[in-house]
Amino acid sequence: MPGMDGFDVCRELRADPQLQAIPVIFLTALSDGESHLMGLEVMGDDYFTKPVDQRLLIARIASMLQLQQLRDVQGQIASVQSSEETQPDLNQQVEMVEQVNEALLEKLRLFVPDQLLSRIAPAGLDSIQVGSATEAEVTILFSDIREFTAIAESQPASETFDWLNAFFKRMDEAIKTHHGFIDKYLGDAIMAVFDRPDHHAQDALTAAIAMQQTLRDFNLERTRFNLADPIRIGVGIHTGQAIIGTLGSEQRMDSTVIGDVVNTAARLEELTKFYGCPVLLSESVMEQLQQPELFNVQWIDCVAPRGKQQQSDLYQLLGMRSPACSGAHCEVRA
């Protein structure tokens, strides 16, 4: 063994976790006490010098192998006992699974709102499957930032990303406070859904007013995001039937809300630019309001939105008439 001797080999074996316990017998011509001591220091199991008594050597090897087998069995028994002591009982296992599922659910809520999750996974995460859907009457709110392309072109993408996330966070809070949820972020646009029975239309209007108030607060500190001009948004609101569920395939699916109500709300948002008002709502929204007297609305026109055949009355949302609101906080501004 050029470059290494038996002592070096023993050291290498003891340094290897898989070979640390392997029996090692030194068979050598080095009969001096120093060498014998070295054999023990490097953790050799025995030390034989030449000439060797073969019967004694064979007996020693057999004894060491039997001892190693006993050690292996004892190690297996100890491992099983340790496993039994640390193995959680059935209740603990169930609790562990529930904790894992809850953690996964919390992460999923970052992508799928609770209201939508309750529809596509009524029996838990395992029940999610492509094609799961329910039909319900909802109110859809579409919001879009005015002249977003020009704003994005005037600053680095990282700055746009920062203020857009800050803006979305505040809009999300305004929508959730009034029982809605954001189904999608479409670039600089928001699609929100309000599905509270008998209250979804009114929830959408109060959310739209809250969004305008939030926007004013955001614009007061827009210089933080290198925004020279105030951000302006347009909002379209429509009520109708929608399918809420999952689309795609078993390998890749997405939760979504589809129906004519979605398309119409998007068209109304586009019309806010034409009529120069920040919030437009359809006749169907007005019909579903439980307390229309709370809102200050103004008839704008009777028109068929792009892609639609039937004309409908359009209304501008001006603010609240509630005594709880006063002054600028009751107004919706362009």
C-alpha positions, 0 to 999 in steps of 0.5 A: 500500500504505497503511501499508507500503512495498516494504521492509516487504513484503520484510521480511514475505516474508523472515519467512514460512518458506514465502516466505523464498527467493522472488526479490524485485526492487525496481522503484522511483523511489527512486534514492538510495544510501540506498534502494538500501542499504535494499533490500539490507539487507532481502534484496532480490535486485536493485534497479531504478530508473525509468526501467527498461530493459525488456530488462534487467529481463526478462533479470534476471527470467529469470535469477533464475527459472532460478537458483531452479529450480536451487536447488530441484533442489539442495535436493531432491537434498540432501533425498534424500541426507540421507534415504538417510543417515539411513534405517535399514536393514531390520534397524534397522527391524525393531528399531524395530518390536520396540521399539515392540511391547515398549513397547505390551506393557509398557503392556498388562501393566498391564491384562492379566496375563502368564498371561492374555496368553499365552493370548489372544495366544500369537503376539503382540499382533497375534493378539488377537481376540475369541473367543480362548479356552482351557479349563483347570482353575484355582482361583479366589479371591474376596476382599471387604472387610467393611462397605466401604459403611459405611467409604466413607460415613465418609470423603471419596471421595479418602481411600477411593481412596487406601487402597483402591489401597494395599490392592490393591497389597499384595494383588496382591503376595501373589497374584503371589508365589504364582503367581496373577494378578488377573483383575478388581477389582470395586469393593472385591472381587478375583477372582484366578486360579491356573492353575499345573498341579498346583499351582494349588489349593495356590498359592491357599491359600498366597496366601490365608494371605499375604493375611491376613498382609499385611492385618495389616501394612496394619492396623497403619498404617491411621491413615495413611488415616484408618481408625478400625477394622481392615479385614477381608476374606472369601475364598472358594476353589474349583477347577474348569474355566474358559474363559479368553479374550476377550469382546465385539466387534471394536471393544471386547473384554475379557479374562475368565475364566468358568465355574461355578468363578467363581460358586462361589468368589464364593458361598463368599466370601459364606458366610464372613459366615454362618460367621464365618470369613475363608477358606472352601474347597470340597471340590474344592480339598481334592481337588486339594492336592498336600500337604494335610498342609501346611495346617491346615483344619477341616471346617465344613459340608456345604451347597449354596451359593446357586444350586447344587443339589449339596451340598459339604463346606466347609472353613475354612483356619486356617493352615499346618502347615509348620515354616517358619511359627510363631506368629501368622504361621501363622494365618488370623484373622477 
